[in-house]
């Protein structure tokens, strides 16, 4: 899940294109991706410094295969800049972080990688997340549910967000991701 620069160069070599966009979707991969720019001599490599999967998806949604590399880069950077990403996972161990007393098994919500809150009640945490400013101001909200979430649980979460965010267009999608019960993007 954390590809090296060599892994990315191998993938670049396999692509039959003059311009290649890399979406790291993880802050820990951006530097390795940026090294590809100077190491690739026969293709133009552009790294869009996406830190989350929802940023990468939003950027891809505005890509126009007929547009120039510069126009696409500008459009994709603007799209990813308008995304706030939240994630819901669980605590693997007891800890104290940023004033939060966290216990193993607690549900944890992160906003832009920072701890938003914890709770033993998932519904209460999801409601608090849905009522937070980014979601309340969002026009579009995407809920990506993970591999450990049933369709029924996902529908229940959708209902929470629909009740708390009545002005947003909300889409529920199976993301299939491990570890994170939900990845939420607000735009």
C-alpha positions in Angstrom: 0.0 0.0 0.0 3.0 2.3 0.2 4.7 2.0 -3.2 8.3 3.0 -3.6 9.6 5.3 -6.3 10.8 2.2 -8.1 7.3 0.7 -8.0 5.9 3.9 -9.5 8.6 4.1 -12.2 7.7 0.5 -13.2 4.1 1.4 -13.4 4.9 4.6 -15.5 7.0 2.5 -17.9 4.0 0.2 -18.5 1.7 3.1 -19.4 1.5 4.0 -23.1 1.0 7.8 -22.6 3.1 11.0 -22.9 1.6 12.6 -19.8 1.0 10.6 -16.6 -0.7 11.9 -13.5 0.1 10.4 -10.2 -2.3 10.6 -7.3 -0.5 9.5 -4.1 -3.7 9.7 -2.0 -1.5 9.5 1.1 0.8 12.2 2.5 3.5 9.5 3.1 3.7 8.7 -0.6 3.9 12.2 -2.1 7.7 12.5 -1.8 8.4 9.2 -3.5 5.9 10.2 -6.3 7.7 13.5 -6.8 11.0 11.7 -7.3 9.5 10.1 -10.4 9.2 13.5 -12.1 13.0 14.0 -12.5 13.7 10.2 -13.0 11.4 9.7 -15.9 13.0 11.0 -19.1 10.6 9.9 -21.8 7.3 10.9 -20.3 5.9 14.0 -18.5 5.0 13.0 -15.0 2.7 15.3 -13.0 2.1 14.6 -9.3 -1.1 15.9 -7.8 -0.4 15.9 -4.1 -3.6 14.2 -3.0 -3.5 13.1 0.6 -6.7 11.1 0.7 -8.6 8.8 -1.7 -11.6 11.2 -1.8 -9.3 14.0 -3.0 -8.0 11.7 -5.7 -11.5 10.7 -6.8 -12.7 14.3 -6.9 -9.6 15.2 -9.0 -10.3 12.4 -11.5 -13.9 13.4 -11.8 -13.0 16.7 -13.5 -10.2 15.3 -15.7 -10.9 15.9 -19.4 -8.9 13.6 -21.8 -9.3 16.2 -24.5 -7.8 19.0 -22.4 -4.2 20.0 -22.1 -2.0 18.8 -19.3 -1.9 22.3 -17.8 -5.7 22.7 -18.0 -6.2 19.3 -16.4 -3.7 20.0 -13.7 -5.4 23.3 -12.8 -8.9 21.7 -12.8 -7.8 18.7 -10.7 -5.9 20.9 -8.2 -9.0 23.0 -7.8 -11.3 20.0 -7.3 -9.0 18.3 -4.7 -8.7 21.6 -2.8 -12.4 21.7 -2.2 -12.6 18.3 -0.5 -12.6 17.7 3.2 -12.0 14.1 4.2 -13.2 12.3 7.3 -12.5 8.8 8.3 -14.0 6.5 11.0 -12.0 3.7 12.4 -11.4 2.1 15.8 -8.7 2.4 18.5 -6.4 -0.6 18.6 -5.1 0.2 22.1 -5.6 2.5 25.1 -4.0 5.9 24.7 -4.3 9.6 25.5 -4.1 11.8 22.4 -4.7 15.5 22.1 -6.8 15.5 25.3 -8.9 12.5 24.2 -8.9 9.5 26.6 -9.0 6.7 24.1 -9.8 3.1 25.0 -9.1 0.0 22.8 -12.2 -0.7 20.7 -13.5 2.9 20.8 -14.7 4.3 17.5 -12.5 7.2 16.3 -13.3 9.9 13.8 -10.5 11.8 12.0 -10.9 15.0 10.0 -8.1 15.7 7.6 -5.9 13.2 9.5 -6.6 14.9 12.9 -8.5 13.3 15.7 -12.1 14.7 15.6 -13.6 12.6 18.4 -14.1 9.2 19.9 -17.1 7.3 21.3 -18.1 3.8 22.2 -21.4 4.4 20.3 -20.8 4.5 16.6 -24.1 6.2 15.8 -23.4 9.0 18.3 -20.0 9.6 16.7 -21.4 9.5 13.1 -24.1 12.0 14.1 -21.5 14.3 15.6 -19.4 14.0 12.5 -22.4 14.7 10.2 -23.2 17.8 12.3 -19.7 19.2 12.0 -19.1 22.4 9.9 -17.6 20.8 6.7 -20.6 18.5 6.3 -23.1 21.2 7.2 -21.7 23.5 4.5 -21.2 20.7 1.9 -23.1 20.6 -1.3 -22.0 17.0 -1.9 -21.2 14.3 0.6 -19.9 10.8 -0.4 -19.9 8.0 2.2 -17.5 5.2 1.3 -18.1 2.2 3.5 -15.5 -0.4 4.3 -15.2 -4.1 4.0 -16.3 -4.7 7.6 -19.6 -2.7 7.2 -22.8 -4.5 6.1 -25.1 -3.0 3.5 -27.7 -2.6 6.3 -25.2 -0.7 8.5 -24.2 1.5 5.6 -27.9 2.3 4.9 -28.3 3.2 8.5 -25.3 5.6 8.3 -26.8 7.1 5.1 -30.0 7.8 7.0 -28.0 9.6 9.8 -26.3 11.9 7.3 -29.5 12.5 5.4 -31.2 13.6 8.6 -28.3 15.8 9.8 -27.4 17.2 6.4 -30.7 17.8 4.6 -29.2 20.4 2.1 -26.5 18.1 0.8 -26.6 15.6 -2.0 -25.4 12.4 -0.3 -24.1 9.3 -2.1 -23.4 6.0 -0.5 -20.7 3.9 -2.1 -19.0 0.6 -1.2 -15.4 1.4 -0.9 -14.3 -2.0 0.4 -11.4 -0.4 2.3 -9.9 -2.3 5.3 -9.4 -0.7 8.7 -11.7 2.3 8.1 -15.4 1.7 8.5 -16.2 4.9 6.6 -14.3 7.4 4.5 -16.4 10.6 4.0 -15.8 13.4 1.6 -17.5 16.7 1.8 -17.4 19.2 -1.1 
